[in-house]
Amino acid sequence: MHKPAGWMDQPTSGETALVQSTATSYASIPFWHAPDAIRVPLLANRASMGPGEALLDSDVIVGDLALSPHWINQHIRPQNPAELRFIHAYGDSMAPTFTDGDVLLVDTGPGAKDPHSREGVYVLQAGDKNYVKRVSPTFDGKLQVTSDNPSSKVVQILNGDHQVTVVGRVVWAWNGRRL
């Protein structure tokens, strides 16, 4: 066979128009550049599912991920999509709900920061560290903070004596499990 290198990659005389039209028909705007895509910031700050993750001085945005408005409204339904943030989480205290390195979608809006009204998984700031923990309201108005991992199940009751800030509620994990 006396063919030049790459000869199979070249269209034959009758295929040229088909190859060009197929390429043109598939050419479209990538989703992440779509005009209606919602760009959700990815923060440099991380949250620990364990002993705590030291905070940076400010919320530094290192990038963003695009989500479709349809997907957000179907799965998340935040009061304001502009208040969504992505954050990396590390550790194993929230296994099997989350795994080490998951990227968590956090609703930081005012309605998502009240664990007294809704049990859920929250990003909490205590001192100079971020934590990912399950928070449940108790009958007497206090908050119970726990880990999901049975081997590291620590229960703390917040009664107002602790300096804890609720950063937001975790609404989705990059691993695709809805919370």
C-alpha positions in Angstrom: 0.0 0.0 0.0 1.5 3.2 -1.1 -0.4 5.8 0.9 0.9 8.8 2.8 0.8 9.0 6.6 -2.6 10.2 7.8 -4.4 9.3 4.5 -7.4 7.8 6.4 -8.0 11.1 8.1 -8.5 12.9 4.8 -12.0 13.0 3.1 -12.3 11.4 -0.3 -13.6 13.6 -3.1 -17.3 12.9 -2.3 -17.0 13.2 1.5 -15.7 16.8 1.7 -19.1 18.4 1.8 -20.5 15.9 4.3 -17.6 16.3 6.7 -17.8 20.1 6.6 -21.6 20.1 7.0 -21.5 17.7 9.9 -18.8 19.7 11.7 -20.8 22.9 11.1 -24.0 21.3 12.4 -22.4 20.3 15.7 -20.7 23.6 16.2 -22.5 25.4 18.9 -21.8 27.6 21.9 -20.4 25.5 24.7 -22.9 25.3 27.6 -20.5 27.2 29.9 -20.6 30.1 27.5 -24.4 30.1 27.1 -25.9 33.5 27.8 -28.3 32.1 30.4 -25.8 29.9 32.3 -25.4 30.9 35.9 -21.8 31.2 36.9 -21.3 29.9 40.5 -18.1 31.0 42.1 -15.6 28.4 43.4 -14.0 29.6 46.6 -10.4 29.0 47.6 -11.6 28.6 51.2 -12.2 24.9 52.1 -14.3 23.2 54.7 -13.3 20.3 56.9 -15.3 17.2 57.5 -13.0 16.6 60.5 -10.9 18.8 62.8 -11.5 22.1 60.8 -9.9 23.8 57.9 -8.1 27.1 58.5 -9.7 30.1 56.8 -8.1 32.5 54.3 -8.4 36.2 55.1 -11.2 36.6 52.6 -13.4 34.6 50.2 -11.1 34.4 47.3 -12.8 33.2 44.1 -10.5 30.8 42.2 -12.9 30.1 39.3 -16.5 29.3 38.6 -18.7 26.5 37.4 -21.6 27.1 35.1 -25.0 25.7 35.9 -28.2 25.9 33.8 -31.1 27.9 35.3 -33.4 25.0 34.6 -31.2 22.6 36.6 -30.9 25.0 39.5 -34.7 25.6 39.6 -35.4 21.9 39.3 -33.0 20.6 41.9 -31.9 23.5 44.2 -34.6 26.2 44.2 -32.5 28.9 46.0 -34.1 32.2 46.8 -31.3 33.9 44.9 -29.0 31.8 42.6 -26.4 34.6 42.9 -25.8 33.5 46.5 -24.7 30.0 45.6 -21.0 29.1 46.1 -18.9 26.0 45.5 -16.4 24.9 48.1 -14.1 21.9 48.5 -14.6 19.7 51.5 -12.0 17.4 53.0 -12.0 14.7 55.7 -14.1 11.7 56.5 -16.4 12.7 59.4 -19.3 13.2 57.0 -18.9 9.8 55.2 -20.9 8.2 53.7 -22.8 11.4 52.8 -19.7 13.0 51.4 -16.3 11.7 50.5 -12.9 13.4 50.9 -12.4 16.0 48.2 -16.1 16.5 47.2 -17.0 19.9 45.8 -20.1 21.1 47.7 -22.7 23.6 46.4 -23.6 25.9 49.3 -26.5 28.3 49.4 -25.2 31.3 51.3 -28.5 33.3 51.1 -30.2 34.6 54.3 -32.9 32.0 54.1 -30.4 29.1 54.0 -28.5 30.3 57.1 -31.1 29.4 59.7 -30.6 25.8 60.9 -33.4 26.5 63.5 -35.9 26.2 60.7 -34.5 23.3 58.8 -32.3 20.3 59.6 -29.5 19.9 57.1 -25.8 19.9 56.4 -24.2 23.3 56.9 -20.9 25.0 56.5 -20.1 26.4 59.9 -17.4 28.9 60.8 -16.0 28.6 64.3 -12.9 30.6 65.3 -10.7 30.6 62.3 -11.9 27.4 60.8 -14.7 26.1 58.4 -16.5 22.9 59.2 -19.1 20.8 57.3 -21.6 19.3 59.8 -25.2 18.1 60.1 -27.2 20.6 62.2 -30.6 19.7 63.8 -32.8 22.0 65.9 -33.7 20.5 69.3 -37.1 20.9 71.0 -35.7 23.5 73.4 -34.4 25.8 70.7 -30.7 24.7 70.7 -28.8 23.2 67.8 -27.3 19.7 67.7 -24.2 19.5 65.6 -23.1 16.0 64.5 -21.0 14.1 61.9 -22.6 11.5 59.7 -19.7 9.0 60.0 -20.6 6.5 62.8 -17.0 6.0 63.6 -16.5 9.7 64.3 -19.9 10.6 65.6 -19.5 13.6 67.9 -22.5 15.4 69.1 -22.3 19.0 70.3 -25.2 21.1 71.5 -24.9 24.8 70.6 -26.8 26.8 73.2 -25.5 30.3 72.3 -22.3 30.1 74.3 -20.3 29.2 71.2 -19.1 31.7 68.6 -20.4 29.9 65.5 -21.4 31.5 62.2 -23.5 29.6 59.7 -21.9 30.2 56.3 -24.7 28.4 54.4 -26.5 25.2 53.8 -25.1 22.5 51.6 -27.6 21.8 48.9 -25.7 19.5 46.5 -22.5 17.6 46.3 -20.5 17.3 43.1 -20.8 13.5 43.5 -24.4 14.0 42.4 -26.3 13.1 45.6 -29.1 15.5 46.5 -29.4 16.6 50.2 
